[in-house]
Amino acid sequence: MADIKATMVFQRADGKNSSISVSDADPAVTQAELNTAMDLILAKNVFAPDNIALVKKVSGKLISTTTSDFEMTV
């Protein structure tokens, strides 16, 4: 089964980028929904990495990772 992670990248007030990742994201999340979530994060100012405000959106993506476990024989 695939693991889905939403990753959002923001620019901070100091010009550096900072990312926020959400594990177990809904694979049906749309571009519009992710944009809205990022707008809300900026509007509410709920995250300030290293006490530096997030000021704008840089990128957002859903990352799907599939893991295959193999049984080892000795």
Order of alpha helices (4+ residues) and beta strands (2+ residues): beta-beta-alpha-beta
